[in-house]
Amino acid sequence: MSPPVGTDSGNSPPPRGKKGTKNAPPHGAGIPELAVEAVGLNKTYAAASHAAPRPALSDVDLAIHRGSLFGLLGPNGAGKSTFINILAGLTRKSSGLVKVWGMDIDIDHRRVRAAIGVVPQELNIDPFFTPFELLEIHAGLYGVPTARRRTLEILEAVGLLDKAEAYARTLSGGMRRRLMVAKALVHTPPVLVLDEPTAGVDIDLRRQLWAHVRELNARGVTILLTTHYLEEAEQLCDRIAIIHHGRLAACDTTEAMLRRIGEKELAILLDRDLRTVPPALAQGAVGAACTVSLPAPRRLLFRYRPSQTSIAEILDAVAAEGLTIADLSTEETDLEDIFLQITHAPLDEGGENEADKGTDAGDGGDAHPMVL
């Protein structure tokens, strides 16, 4: 079981919420059961000229429990970015109640920002600073006293301690993404939001990032992960919510959500050719409910039921055969199929809302930027 937020577990961050700790997240009155809560949340963007206003979120009710690793799934334009921006104070909601770490974002917006860290999808790192310098600067922007800064500890937590003095421009893509996570942790937030953290990255980097996300969650950080990769949500999240046209279409445990899916296919691309399926895999190493074929010399195709076999079990079985995975993808039943099953409506490809374009029409510039 993950240690609760505010406990010390060896190399974990110092206890949060201690009396006299100036930069500790504001939960001295008691640790809340819900890390994030939305009730009747609505957001409508004003439209240009005579067009009708565009609803981005409609009557969203969502509860994310403390210590959870929660997945918010949906296509581009579904409302994920709008929801995150409201939590971060970048966008004002139209109506409804939103709380972060037990605090109303309208009443305690400054304390809410101290309780949340947001890692955007875009890499916005100054290439001429070192990771150590970047974290020190961001800690200063958050008002963290020098004596309370945990720069080296955070760099160690994300696997960048040996790169502390290297210029950011020399870091690999995966290291830069981990540095983005580190920046969001400088003020010790109990809630961390990861917006599409592995979009456009290869399988090796994706799995490295997954490992770091799991470690942060094990240290007690509540994590909200947005993604459109079903396998990512399946691997990481204990609960999943699906958002569709700004409405919450489903919310359940990952296990229960996967039971709604029938047979799936997982295609694994290898780094070398095979003549036949390895005997152990052919003989059911993954389980009787999973079958495997070799449609191409470097391509293994697994058919399985998510309720009986996990992607992790398949990947472990492939690794046990000494095979190196170059890439993987789910086929047949993907996120769109799940949407079709749950919403009985096709997805609108490319249906961007204003938030996904990076604008907040109608807010009059009153959004409060958050330093990340």
Protein Blocks (a to p, Z undefined) as FASTA:
>chain_A
ZZdehiaehjaccdehiahiakbccfknopcfblbdcehiacddddehjbccddfbghia
cdddehiacdddddehilmmmmmmmmnopaccfbdcddeehiafklmmmmmmmmpccddf
bdcddfkbcfklmmmmmmmmnopafklpcklmmmmmnopmmmmmgcfklpcfklmmmmmm
mmmmmnopabdcdehklgoiafklmmmmmmmmmmmmmnopacddddfbfklmmmmpmbdc
ddeehiafbdcdfklmmmmpccdddddddfbdcfbdcfklmnopnojkbccddfbfklcc
ddddfklpcfklmmmmmmmnopacfbdcdehiafklmmmmmnopacdehiacfklnopae
hklopaccddZZ
